[in-house]
Amino acid sequence: MATNNPFNNAAYLLKFVKNNTFNVLVKPNSSKNEIVGYDESRCAVKINIKAEPEKGKANLELVKFLRKLLKKEVRIVSGLTGHLKVVRIF
């Protein structure tokens, strides 16, 4: 499925990785999983996630989305209960 979203690619995301980590600002309950930009004030990549923020569903969906996009193992290392998260690439 082709997309016109210039942010939805690994090269865009990797620009913000420092020491194998990056900040993510998650918006759950969205219409689709996608990177929508970068929040300068929070130094975080903005990502919309389809899953609801209950029982870790949005976190799991975020990890699956990032794994598929980056083709690498990723884990949320901070922010499991909030919108702002720190993600590590392994």
C-alpha positions in Angstrom: 0.0 0.0 0.0 1.6 3.3 -1.1 1.4 6.3 1.1 1.9 10.0 0.4 3.1 10.6 4.0 6.7 11.9 3.8 7.3 11.1 7.5 6.3 7.4 7.3 9.7 5.9 6.6 12.7 4.6 8.5 15.1 7.3 7.1 12.9 10.1 8.6 12.7 8.4 12.0 16.4 7.6 12.2 17.3 11.3 12.0 16.1 11.6 15.6 17.9 8.6 17.1 20.7 9.4 19.6 22.5 6.6 21.4 20.0 4.1 20.0 17.0 5.9 21.6 14.4 8.4 20.6 11.4 10.1 22.0 7.9 9.4 20.8 4.7 11.3 21.3 1.8 8.8 20.8 -1.7 9.6 19.9 -3.8 6.5 20.4 -7.3 5.8 18.9 -6.2 7.2 15.5 -7.6 6.1 12.2 -4.2 4.4 11.2 -0.7 3.8 12.4 1.6 6.5 11.0 4.3 9.0 11.7 2.9 12.4 11.4 5.8 14.7 12.2 8.1 16.0 14.9 7.3 18.0 18.0 10.1 20.5 18.5 9.1 21.5 22.0 9.1 17.9 23.3 11.9 16.7 21.0 9.7 13.8 20.0 8.5 12.0 16.9 4.7 12.2 16.7 3.1 8.9 15.9 -0.6 8.0 15.5 -1.6 4.6 16.7 -4.9 2.8 15.9 -5.1 0.9 19.2 -6.8 2.2 22.3 -4.7 3.1 25.4 -6.0 0.3 27.5 -4.1 -2.6 29.0 -1.0 -1.8 27.0 -2.7 -2.2 23.6 -1.3 1.1 22.2 2.2 0.3 23.5 2.1 -3.1 21.8 0.8 -1.6 18.6 3.5 1.0 18.7 6.3 -1.6 19.1 4.9 -3.7 16.3 4.7 -0.6 14.0 8.2 0.5 14.8 9.6 -3.1 14.4 8.0 -3.4 11.0 9.2 0.1 9.9 12.8 -0.2 11.1 13.2 -3.9 10.7 14.9 -4.0 14.1 14.0 -4.9 17.6 12.6 -2.0 19.6 11.4 -1.6 23.2 9.7 1.1 25.2 12.2 1.9 28.0 10.2 4.8 29.6 6.7 6.2 29.5 4.6 3.0 29.5 1.6 4.9 31.0 1.8 8.2 29.2 1.8 9.7 25.8 5.5 10.6 25.8 7.7 7.6 25.6 11.4 6.8 25.1 12.1 3.9 22.7 15.4 2.0 22.3 16.5 0.3 19.1 18.4 -3.0 19.6 
